[in-house]
Amino acid sequence: MSADTLTTFDFARFRDAVEGRDSQTQVAMYAADATVTIVDRATTPGAPRSLSGRDEIRGWIEDVDGREMSHAVGHSVEDEHGAAFT
């Protein structure tokens, strides 16, 4: 990749993959060295769960997508360094 090449994150595509339970697309959109921080009822802001690397992230995504439930992306924020959503 040249210094003139800019890669942007397509949040709309990612949102569609989350809501469609498309694990393959979600995982492909993470960098190999990505980090995910999860805050929910089990892992509160004081003790969030952290996943490092695409393989760890893949396991989490496949677990969540494998459950019989629907997913909807609520609030989201993004910048050149990453994104967050509920």
Phi and psi restraints in degrees (range 20) as a CNS / XPLOR table:
assign (resid 1 and name C) (resid 2 and name N)
       (resid 2 and name CA) (resid 2 and name C) 1.0 -81.1 20.0 2
assign (resid 2 and name N) (resid 2 and name CA)
       (resid 2 and name C) (resid 3 and name N) 1.0 163.4 20.0 2
assign (resid 2 and name C) (resid 3 and name N)
       (resid 3 and name CA) (resid 3 and name C) 1.0 -64.0 20.0 2
assign (resid 3 and name N) (resid 3 and name CA)
       (resid 3 and name C) (resid 4 and name N) 1.0 -21.1 20.0 2
assign (resid 3 and name C) (resid 4 and name N)
       (resid 4 and name CA) (resid 4 and name C) 1.0 -85.0 20.0 2
assign (resid 4 and name N) (resid 4 and name CA)
       (resid 4 and name C) (resid 5 and name N) 1.0 -6.3 20.0 2
assign (resid 4 and name C) (resid 5 and name N)
       (resid 5 and name CA) (resid 5 and name C) 1.0 -89.2 20.0 2
assign (resid 5 and name N) (resid 5 and name CA)
       (resid 5 and name C) (resid 6 and name N) 1.0 131.0 20.0 2
assign (resid 5 and name C) (resid 6 and name N)
       (resid 6 and name CA) (resid 6 and name C) 1.0 -118.7 20.0 2
assign (resid 6 and name N) (resid 6 and name CA)
       (resid 6 and name C) (resid 7 and name N) 1.0 125.5 20.0 2
assign (resid 6 and name C) (resid 7 and name N)
       (resid 7 and name CA) (resid 7 and name C) 1.0 -103.5 20.0 2
assign (resid 7 and name N) (resid 7 and name CA)
       (resid 7 and name C) (resid 8 and name N) 1.0 128.1 20.0 2
assign (resid 7 and name C) (resid 8 and name N)
       (resid 8 and name CA) (resid 8 and name C) 1.0 -113.4 20.0 2
assign (resid 8 and name N) (resid 8 and name CA)
       (resid 8 and name C) (resid 9 and name N) 1.0 151.1 20.0 2
assign (resid 8 and name C) (resid 9 and name N)
       (resid 9 and name CA) (resid 9 and name C) 1.0 -87.3 20.0 2
assign (resid 9 and name N) (resid 9 and name CA)
       (resid 9 and name C) (resid 10 and name N) 1.0 127.4 20.0 2
assign (resid 9 and name C) (resid 10 and name N)
       (resid 10 and name CA) (resid 10 and name C) 1.0 -93.7 20.0 2
assign (resid 10 and name N) (resid 10 and name CA)
       (resid 10 and name C) (resid 11 and name N) 1.0 89.2 20.0 2
assign (resid 10 and name C) (resid 11 and name N)
       (resid 11 and name CA) (resid 11 and name C) 1.0 -65.1 20.0 2
assign (resid 11 and name N) (resid 11 and name CA)
       (resid 11 and name C) (resid 12 and name N) 1.0 -34.6 20.0 2
assign (resid 11 and name C) (resid 12 and name N)
       (resid 12 and name CA) (resid 12 and name C) 1.0 -61.1 20.0 2
assign (resid 12 and name N) (resid 12 and name CA)
       (resid 12 and name C) (resid 13 and name N) 1.0 -42.0 20.0 2
assign (resid 12 and name C) (resid 13 and name N)
       (resid 13 and name CA) (resid 13 and name C) 1.0 -65.5 20.0 2
assign (resid 13 and name N) (resid 13 and name CA)
       (resid 13 and name C) (resid 14 and name N) 1.0 -41.7 20.0 2
assign (resid 13 and name C) (resid 14 and name N)
       (resid 14 and name CA) (resid 14 and name C) 1.0 -63.4 20.0 2
assign (resid 14 and name N) (resid 14 and name CA)
       (resid 14 and name C) (resid 15 and name N) 1.0 -45.8 20.0 2
assign (resid 14 and name C) (resid 15 and name N)
       (resid 15 and name CA) (resid 15 and name C) 1.0 -57.7 20.0 2
assign (resid 15 and name N) (resid 15 and name CA)
       (resid 15 and name C) (resid 16 and name N) 1.0 -44.8 20.0 2
assign (resid 15 and name C) (resid 16 and name N)
       (resid 16 and name CA) (resid 16 and name C) 1.0 -61.4 20.0 2
assign (resid 16 and name N) (resid 16 and name CA)
       (resid 16 and name C) (resid 17 and name N) 1.0 -37.9 20.0 2
assign (resid 16 and name C) (resid 17 and name N)
       (resid 17 and name CA) (resid 17 and name C) 1.0 -67.9 20.0 2
assign (resid 17 and name N) (resid 17 and name CA)
       (resid 17 and name C) (resid 18 and name N) 1.0 -40.7 20.0 2
assign (resid 17 and name C) (resid 18 and name N)
       (resid 18 and name CA) (resid 18 and name C) 1.0 -63.2 20.0 2
assign (resid 18 and name N) (resid 18 and name CA)
       (resid 18 and name C) (resid 19 and name N) 1.0 -51.1 20.0 2
assign (resid 18 and name C) (resid 19 and name N)
       (resid 19 and name CA) (resid 19 and name C) 1.0 -67.9 20.0 2
assign (resid 19 and name N) (resid 19 and name CA)
       (resid 19 and name C) (resid 20 and name N) 1.0 -26.8 20.0 2
assign (resid 19 and name C) (resid 20 and name N)
       (resid 20 and name CA) (resid 20 and name C) 1.0 -91.8 20.0 2
assign (resid 20 and name N) (resid 20 and name CA)
       (resid 20 and name C) (resid 21 and name N) 1.0 3.3 20.0 2
assign (resid 20 and name C) (resid 21 and name N)
       (resid 21 and name CA) (resid 21 and name C) 1.0 54.3 20.0 2
assign (resid 21 and name N) (resid 21 and name CA)
       (resid 21 and name C) (resid 22 and name N) 1.0 42.4 20.0 2
assign (resid 21 and name C) (resid 22 and name N)
       (resid 22 and name CA) (resid 22 and name C) 1.0 -95.0 20.0 2
assign (resid 22 and name N) (resid 22 and name CA)
       (resid 22 and name C) (resid 23 and name N) 1.0 85.3 20.0 2
assign (resid 22 and name C) (resid 23 and name N)
       (resid 23 and name CA) (resid 23 and name C) 1.0 -59.3 20.0 2
assign (resid 23 and name N) (resid 23 and name CA)
       (resid 23 and name C) (resid 24 and name N) 1.0 -42.4 20.0 2
assign (resid 23 and name C) (resid 24 and name N)
       (resid 24 and name CA) (resid 24 and name C) 1.0 -59.4 20.0 2
assign (resid 24 and name N) (resid 24 and name CA)
       (resid 24 and name C) (resid 25 and name N) 1.0 -46.0 20.0 2
assign (resid 24 and name C) (resid 25 and name N)
       (resid 25 and name CA) (resid 25 and name C) 1.0 -66.8 20.0 2
assign (resid 25 and name N) (resid 25 and name CA)
       (resid 25 and name C) (resid 26 and name N) 1.0 -42.6 20.0 2
assign (resid 25 and name C) (resid 26 and name N)
       (resid 26 and name CA) (resid 26 and name C) 1.0 -58.2 20.0 2
assign (resid 26 and name N) (resid 26 and name CA)
       (resid 26 and name C) (resid 27 and name N) 1.0 -51.6 20.0 2
assign (resid 26 and name C) (resid 27 and name N)
       (resid 27 and name CA) (resid 27 and name C) 1.0 -61.3 20.0 2
assign (resid 27 and name N) (resid 27 and name CA)
       (resid 27 and name C) (resid 28 and name N) 1.0 -41.5 20.0 2
assign (resid 27 and name C) (resid 28 and name N)
       (resid 28 and name CA) (resid 28 and name C) 1.0 -62.5 20.0 2
assign (resid 28 and name N) (resid 28 and name CA)
       (resid 28 and name C) (resid 29 and name N) 1.0 -23.2 20.0 2
assign (resid 28 and name C) (resid 29 and name N)
       (resid 29 and name CA) (resid 29 and name C) 1.0 -84.8 20.0 2
assign (resid 29 and name N) (resid 29 and name CA)
       (resid 29 and name C) (resid 30 and name N) 1.0 -6.4 20.0 2
assign (resid 29 and name C) (resid 30 and name N)
       (resid 30 and name CA) (resid 30 and name C) 1.0 -92.0 20.0 2
assign (resid 30 and name N) (resid 30 and name CA)
       (resid 30 and name C) (resid 31 and name N) 1.0 140.5 20.0 2
assign (resid 30 and name C) (resid 31 and name N)
       (resid 31 and name CA) (resid 31 and name C) 1.0 -67.5 20.0 2
assign (resid 31 and name N) (resid 31 and name CA)
       (resid 31 and name C) (resid 32 and name N) 1.0 155.3 20.0 2
assign (resid 31 and name C) (resid 32 and name N)
       (resid 32 and name CA) (resid 32 and name C) 1.0 -57.8 20.0 2
assign (resid 32 and name N) (resid 32 and name CA)
       (resid 32 and name C) (resid 33 and name N) 1.0 -31.6 20.0 2
assign (resid 32 and name C) (resid 33 and name N)
       (resid 33 and name CA) (resid 33 and name C) 1.0 -106.6 20.0 2
assign (resid 33 and name N) (resid 33 and name CA)
       (resid 33 and name C) (resid 34 and name N) 1.0 24.1 20.0 2
assign (resid 33 and name C) (resid 34 and name N)
       (resid 34 and name CA) (resid 34 and name C) 1.0 -64.6 20.0 2
assign (resid 34 and name N) (resid 34 and name CA)
       (resid 34 and name C) (resid 35 and name N) 1.0 157.6 20.0 2
assign (resid 34 and name C) (resid 35 and name N)
       (resid 35 and name CA) (resid 35 and name C) 1.0 -126.9 20.0 2
assign (resid 35 and name N) (resid 35 and name CA)
       (resid 35 and name C) (resid 36 and name N) 1.0 135.8 20.0 2
assign (resid 35 and name C) (resid 36 and name N)
       (resid 36 and name CA) (resid 36 and name C) 1.0 -119.8 20.0 2
assign (resid 36 and name N) (resid 36 and name CA)
       (resid 36 and name C) (resid 37 and name N) 1.0 133.2 20.0 2
assign (resid 36 and name C) (resid 37 and name N)
       (resid 37 and name CA) (resid 37 and name C) 1.0 -113.6 20.0 2
assign (resid 37 and name N) (resid 37 and name CA)
       (resid 37 and name C) (resid 38 and name N) 1.0 124.8 20.0 2
assign (resid 37 and name C) (resid 38 and name N)
       (resid 38 and name CA) (resid 38 and name C) 1.0 -110.9 20.0 2
assign (resid 38 and name N) (resid 38 and name CA)
       (resid 38 and name C) (resid 39 and name N) 1.0 126.7 20.0 2
assign (resid 38 and name C) (resid 39 and name N)
       (resid 39 and name CA) (resid 39 and name C) 1.0 -124.4 20.0 2
assign (resid 39 and name N) (resid 39 and name CA)
       (resid 39 and name C) (resid 40 and name N) 1.0 120.9 20.0 2
assign (resid 39 and name C) (resid 40 and name N)
       (resid 40 and name CA) (resid 40 and name C) 1.0 -152.5 20.0 2
assign (resid 40 and name N) (resid 40 and name CA)
       (resid 40 and name C) (resid 41 and name N) 1.0 -164.3 20.0 2
assign (resid 40 and name C) (resid 41 and name N)
       (resid 41 and name CA) (resid 41 and name C) 1.0 -61.2 20.0 2
assign (resid 41 and name N) (resid 41 and name CA)
       (resid 41 and name C) (resid 42 and name N) 1.0 -36.7 20.0 2
assign (resid 41 and name C) (resid 42 and name N)
       (resid 42 and name CA) (resid 42 and name C) 1.0 -81.9 20.0 2
assign (resid 42 and name N) (resid 42 and name CA)
       (resid 42 and name C) (resid 43 and name N) 1.0 -30.2 20.0 2
assign (resid 42 and name C) (resid 43 and name N)
       (resid 43 and name CA) (resid 43 and name C) 1.0 -125.4 20.0 2
assign (resid 43 and name N) (resid 43 and name CA)
       (resid 43 and name C) (resid 44 and name N) 1.0 91.8 20.0 2
assign (resid 43 and name C) (resid 44 and name N)
       (resid 44 and name CA) (resid 44 and name C) 1.0 -72.9 20.0 2
assign (resid 44 and name N) (resid 44 and name CA)
       (resid 44 and name C) (resid 45 and name N) 1.0 168.1 20.0 2
assign (resid 44 and name C) (resid 45 and name N)
       (resid 45 and name CA) (resid 45 and name C) 1.0 -55.2 20.0 2
assign (resid 45 and name N) (resid 45 and name CA)
       (resid 45 and name C) (resid 46 and name N) 1.0 -28.9 20.0 2
assign (resid 45 and name C) (resid 46 and name N)
       (resid 46 and name CA) (resid 46 and name C) 1.0 -74.3 20.0 2
assign (resid 46 and name N) (resid 46 and name CA)
       (resid 46 and name C) (resid 47 and name N) 1.0 -19.5 20.0 2
assign (resid 46 and name C) (resid 47 and name N)
       (resid 47 and name CA) (resid 47 and name C) 1.0 -147.2 20.0 2
assign (resid 47 and name N) (resid 47 and name CA)
       (resid 47 and name C) (resid 48 and name N) 1.0 64.4 20.0 2
assign (resid 47 and name C) (resid 48 and name N)
       (resid 48 and name CA) (resid 48 and name C) 1.0 -69.7 20.0 2
assign (resid 48 and name N) (resid 48 and name CA)
       (resid 48 and name C) (resid 49 and name N) 1.0 157.8 20.0 2
assign (resid 48 and name C) (resid 49 and name N)
       (resid 49 and name CA) (resid 49 and name C) 1.0 -89.1 20.0 2
assign (resid 49 and name N) (resid 49 and name CA)
       (resid 49 and name C) (resid 50 and name N) 1.0 133.7 20.0 2
assign (resid 49 and name C) (resid 50 and name N)
       (resid 50 and name CA) (resid 50 and name C) 1.0 -120.0 20.0 2
assign (resid 50 and name N) (resid 50 and name CA)
       (resid 50 and name C) (resid 51 and name N) 1.0 131.0 20.0 2
assign (resid 50 and name C) (resid 51 and name N)
       (resid 51 and name CA) (resid 51 and name C) 1.0 -114.3 20.0 2
assign (resid 51 and name N) (resid 51 and name CA)
       (resid 51 and name C) (resid 52 and name N) 1.0 136.4 20.0 2
assign (resid 51 and name C) (resid 52 and name N)
       (resid 52 and name CA) (resid 52 and name C) 1.0 -123.7 20.0 2
assign (resid 52 and name N) (resid 52 and name CA)
       (resid 52 and name C) (resid 53 and name N) 1.0 128.1 20.0 2
assign (resid 52 and name C) (resid 53 and name N)
       (resid 53 and name CA) (resid 53 and name C) 1.0 87.4 20.0 2
assign (resid 53 and name N) (resid 53 and name CA)
       (resid 53 and name C) (resid 54 and name N) 1.0 152.9 20.0 2
assign (resid 53 and name C) (resid 54 and name N)
       (resid 54 and name CA) (resid 54 and name C) 1.0 -60.6 20.0 2
assign (resid 54 and name N) (resid 54 and name CA)
       (resid 54 and name C) (resid 55 and name N) 1.0 -35.9 20.0 2
assign (resid 54 and name C) (resid 55 and name N)
       (resid 55 and name CA) (resid 55 and name C) 1.0 -65.3 20.0 2
assign (resid 55 and name N) (resid 55 and name CA)
       (resid 55 and name C) (resid 56 and name N) 1.0 -44.8 20.0 2
assign (resid 55 and name C) (resid 56 and name N)
       (resid 56 and name CA) (resid 56 and name C) 1.0 -64.6 20.0 2
assign (resid 56 and name N) (resid 56 and name CA)
       (resid 56 and name C) (resid 57 and name N) 1.0 -41.8 20.0 2
assign (resid 56 and name C) (resid 57 and name N)
       (resid 57 and name CA) (resid 57 and name C) 1.0 -64.5 20.0 2
assign (resid 57 and name N) (resid 57 and name CA)
       (resid 57 and name C) (resid 58 and name N) 1.0 -41.4 20.0 2
assign (resid 57 and name C) (resid 58 and name N)
       (resid 58 and name CA) (resid 58 and name C) 1.0 -57.3 20.0 2
assign (resid 58 and name N) (resid 58 and name CA)
       (resid 58 and name C) (resid 59 and name N) 1.0 -45.8 20.0 2
assign (resid 58 and name C) (resid 59 and name N)
       (resid 59 and name CA) (resid 59 and name C) 1.0 -58.1 20.0 2
assign (resid 59 and name N) (resid 59 and name CA)
       (resid 59 and name C) (resid 60 and name N) 1.0 -43.5 20.0 2
assign (resid 59 and name C) (resid 60 and name N)
       (resid 60 and name CA) (resid 60 and name C) 1.0 -65.7 20.0 2
assign (resid 60 and name N) (resid 60 and name CA)
       (resid 60 and name C) (resid 61 and name N) 1.0 -48.1 20.0 2
assign (resid 60 and name C) (resid 61 and name N)
       (resid 61 and name CA) (resid 61 and name C) 1.0 -61.4 20.0 2
assign (resid 61 and name N) (resid 61 and name CA)
       (resid 61 and name C) (resid 62 and name N) 1.0 -45.4 20.0 2
assign (resid 61 and name C) (resid 62 and name N)
       (resid 62 and name CA) (resid 62 and name C) 1.0 -65.0 20.0 2
assign (resid 62 and name N) (resid 62 and name CA)
       (resid 62 and name C) (resid 63 and name N) 1.0 -35.0 20.0 2
assign (resid 62 and name C) (resid 63 and name N)
       (resid 63 and name CA) (resid 63 and name C) 1.0 -64.1 20.0 2
assign (resid 63 and name N) (resid 63 and name CA)
       (resid 63 and name C) (resid 64 and name N) 1.0 -49.7 20.0 2
assign (resid 63 and name C) (resid 64 and name N)
       (resid 64 and name CA) (resid 64 and name C) 1.0 -64.6 20.0 2
assign (resid 64 and name N) (resid 64 and name CA)
       (resid 64 and name C) (resid 65 and name N) 1.0 -46.5 20.0 2
assign (resid 64 and name C) (resid 65 and name N)
       (resid 65 and name CA) (resid 65 and name C) 1.0 -68.6 20.0 2
assign (resid 65 and name N) (resid 65 and name CA)
       (resid 65 and name C) (resid 66 and name N) 1.0 -23.3 20.0 2
assign (resid 65 and name C) (resid 66 and name N)
       (resid 66 and name CA) (resid 66 and name C) 1.0 -78.0 20.0 2
assign (resid 66 and name N) (resid 66 and name CA)
       (resid 66 and name C) (resid 67 and name N) 1.0 -8.4 20.0 2
assign (resid 66 and name C) (resid 67 and name N)
       (resid 67 and name CA) (resid 67 and name C) 1.0 -84.6 20.0 2
assign (resid 67 and name N) (resid 67 and name CA)
       (resid 67 and name C) (resid 68 and name N) 1.0 144.7 20.0 2
assign (resid 67 and name C) (resid 68 and name N)
       (resid 68 and name CA) (resid 68 and name C) 1.0 -81.3 20.0 2
assign (resid 68 and name N) (resid 68 and name CA)
       (resid 68 and name C) (resid 69 and name N) 1.0 83.0 20.0 2
assign (resid 68 and name C) (resid 69 and name N)
       (resid 69 and name CA) (resid 69 and name C) 1.0 -156.7 20.0 2
assign (resid 69 and name N) (resid 69 and name CA)
       (resid 69 and name C) (resid 70 and name N) 1.0 163.0 20.0 2
assign (resid 69 and name C) (resid 70 and name N)
       (resid 70 and name CA) (resid 70 and name C) 1.0 -95.3 20.0 2
assign (resid 70 and name N) (resid 70 and name CA)
       (resid 70 and name C) (resid 71 and name N) 1.0 157.0 20.0 2
assign (resid 70 and name C) (resid 71 and name N)
       (resid 71 and name CA) (resid 71 and name C) 1.0 -127.1 20.0 2
assign (resid 71 and name N) (resid 71 and name CA)
       (resid 71 and name C) (resid 72 and name N) 1.0 137.9 20.0 2
assign (resid 71 and name C) (resid 72 and name N)
       (resid 72 and name CA) (resid 72 and name C) 1.0 -138.0 20.0 2
assign (resid 72 and name N) (resid 72 and name CA)
       (resid 72 and name C) (resid 73 and name N) 1.0 129.9 20.0 2
assign (resid 72 and name C) (resid 73 and name N)
       (resid 73 and name CA) (resid 73 and name C) 1.0 -83.5 20.0 2
assign (resid 73 and name N) (resid 73 and name CA)
       (resid 73 and name C) (resid 74 and name N) 1.0 123.5 20.0 2
assign (resid 73 and name C) (resid 74 and name N)
       (resid 74 and name CA) (resid 74 and name C) 1.0 -93.4 20.0 2
assign (resid 74 and name N) (resid 74 and name CA)
       (resid 74 and name C) (resid 75 and name N) 1.0 -111.8 20.0 2
assign (resid 74 and name C) (resid 75 and name N)
       (resid 75 and name CA) (resid 75 and name C) 1.0 -72.7 20.0 2
assign (resid 75 and name N) (resid 75 and name CA)
       (resid 75 and name C) (resid 76 and name N) 1.0 145.9 20.0 2
assign (resid 75 and name C) (resid 76 and name N)
       (resid 76 and name CA) (resid 76 and name C) 1.0 -147.2 20.0 2
assign (resid 76 and name N) (resid 76 and name CA)
       (resid 76 and name C) (resid 77 and name N) 1.0 151.6 20.0 2
assign (resid 76 and name C) (resid 77 and name N)
       (resid 77 and name CA) (resid 77 and name C) 1.0 -138.8 20.0 2
assign (resid 77 and name N) (resid 77 and name CA)
       (resid 77 and name C) (resid 78 and name N) 1.0 149.5 20.0 2
assign (resid 77 and name C) (resid 78 and name N)
       (resid 78 and name CA) (resid 78 and name C) 1.0 -153.4 20.0 2
assign (resid 78 and name N) (resid 78 and name CA)
       (resid 78 and name C) (resid 79 and name N) 1.0 154.6 20.0 2
assign (resid 78 and name C) (resid 79 and name N)
       (resid 79 and name CA) (resid 79 and name C) 1.0 -150.6 20.0 2
assign (resid 79 and name N) (resid 79 and name CA)
       (resid 79 and name C) (resid 80 and name N) 1.0 -168.4 20.0 2
assign (resid 79 and name C) (resid 80 and name N)
       (resid 80 and name CA) (resid 80 and name C) 1.0 -69.3 20.0 2
assign (resid 80 and name N) (resid 80 and name CA)
       (resid 80 and name C) (resid 81 and name N) 1.0 -10.8 20.0 2
assign (resid 80 and name C) (resid 81 and name N)
       (resid 81 and name CA) (resid 81 and name C) 1.0 -102.1 20.0 2
assign (resid 81 and name N) (resid 81 and name CA)
       (resid 81 and name C) (resid 82 and name N) 1.0 -15.6 20.0 2
assign (resid 81 and name C) (resid 82 and name N)
       (resid 82 and name CA) (resid 82 and name C) 1.0 164.5 20.0 2
assign (resid 82 and name N) (resid 82 and name CA)
       (resid 82 and name C) (resid 83 and name N) 1.0 -168.5 20.0 2
assign (resid 82 and name C) (resid 83 and name N)
       (resid 83 and name CA) (resid 83 and name C) 1.0 -146.9 20.0 2
assign (resid 83 and name N) (resid 83 and name CA)
       (resid 83 and name C) (resid 84 and name N) 1.0 158.3 20.0 2
assign (resid 83 and name C) (resid 84 and name N)
       (resid 84 and name CA) (resid 84 and name C) 1.0 -141.0 20.0 2
assign (resid 84 and name N) (resid 84 and name CA)
       (resid 84 and name C) (resid 85 and name N) 1.0 147.9 20.0 2
assign (resid 84 and name C) (resid 85 and name N)
       (resid 85 and name CA) (resid 85 and name C) 1.0 -153.7 20.0 2
assign (resid 85 and name N) (resid 85 and name CA)
       (resid 85 and name C) (resid 86 and name N) 1.0 161.6 20.0 2
